[in-house]
Amino acid sequence: MELTYDDYEKSRSYTQDLTFKGAQAFFKSREKQLNKSEMKSLGLIGSDGLYTNLALLFSDQCSFSIKLAVFTNDETTQEEIFVDRAGFSGSIFEQLEKSDQWLNLHNKIGATFKGLNRIDHRDYPSKALREALVNAIAHRDYSLNGPILINIFDDKIEFISIGGLVKGLNFDDMMLGVSRPRNVNLSSAFIKLGLAEGWGSGIRNIKKQYKNNACQPQFLISTHAVKVVLPRLKEKSPKKLSASESKVVEYLQSHETVNRATLQKYLALSQSSVINILRGLIEKEILIAEKDDRKVNYKLTNTK
């Protein structure tokens, strides 16, 4: 009889000679304890007093792994060239920590200058990388063999996790944030440790990190795998403004706020025309509207 996903993490582990040094150290770093009582509460110890498959994932003897690789493109042939690799095994918490550290090591820091101020930025948003990594570990299908794969290219990072969508859900459900974890007890442990929020927020949190980026993350699903593709950060091209929009921006560079009536006189345009201009600038995220009683004032978004 084929095991369901829920049966797998709750089923008795074939290996009972397990140790938990890595998991206990991780719990301690999060100001938690992984003692026998907690193991029973989390589902590492079944009603028969024996370790479950969830305990195997927590243990130093965990048989699953994460493999990471770095590739670059040959400038002449554009062929992919292998640059570096790493592989981590042991407790899934050790795998999480070491993979996170390795990703940060390869997430290069650049800098731009605004006046005399240096602004540091990374190639990829760290929060999105961590979210994708946590999701790959928490939601993979552990009833299937094979490692989680993380591939770093010049312009993107791919996270490939074994196991398609949970039965009963489709791609649209996933993108809407429908939450139905494959590994219920493991997901609960991750939430308890502050590694995940639950409520189907993973994809939403990743997309939020790319709100103002020219390229957006991709979420690809097959029957037995999920691939998350995070593009390298690239600012959107400067937004083109009409002559009237430029005049509004110029006005607000020397005035803290402005209302619609003032702009109507300043631009010598009709009320409907000014409303359309303001709406367009708000959609381009250049202006924000602030209500004060019955009045509405507008200001530049970068004004603190």
Steps between C-alpha positions, in 0.01 A plus 500: 500500500639840400556741786332839494713804577342523844567131564868539411604748769286322759616149411762315703856562385684187383804646678456535876862562596470878462685794654392865497807712572448725197128552559548561873766763429268670252210498744727647768603780263127584468460489880308171481563153636480169317451260790294180511182685596540740207575210266168341590319831460650562155438144381856367501394224739187303413236352727704177504797686654714458186653762272301608195627601157474860618759413765720362222485840325597676823779252576872505421436182299256668257540331160390800292726780378529836325736550206608844382692602189624821337513548123614784278476566126804496273522850348585359158290185464232586761527141624440434868822440694502323837670720763432368850287251690407387850290228659351489847353206690415422861209656688276714278577789735872466437426483129289814528768696687791393278305555178391843621861591580619373162234698315593816688864441412408496129249786526739777396484849649515805276479869580359817353555854619241768554693816571748408771291207622598144408205264449587128514280248322517127423441319172201322655267595788615296800144456628387349169796258496427383854126467431565290189747281691267446796209418268710249307584316822159526666285401203704242308374143466717291733341177379708546181879472490726771364658827619368853492692679224606866511663636184658845489543661158620846396146638491288269717485239776288186466359299791379155386311295758367147450124464515233678297197667652304328776211298358191714457685827434597655167739776392238775531420390856868522591536849351194616693674398823288195583677329789498120516838370620622162381693438824262625767716428807818627337326821393367545854853461638631760254228744606577438867870571435418823315628364168162534330181696554245255363179627342641441149719809528816357340433599138352832607812582703729413209301711254502791745881508488482553122232768499715760324717264299506485120486116507263299716537157670370192319321205658503190280316177580531150357349172616787422739690827550472870576748754370527854637708738289625820663641753250794722578383840619474757226337835545214589272573744222428860600132575455430740214299801605286728289573872499217565746612216731855641498364841601320343798820325612701822461242688705516246782879506506469847650169452686426235763142431386244627251127460451303455181362856488848653528630279221204590283598868519872425466455286189208700358313179423150371564409314817461166316841541332673565833324202659627274219855636541492436875357150449776419252775619736353293783489188277866561412570515876641852468229666712301394802170648615440597863156578634456771762135525603328569168811628323738289295864605465764346277874458557795319349542140616864554599410786734535397863 
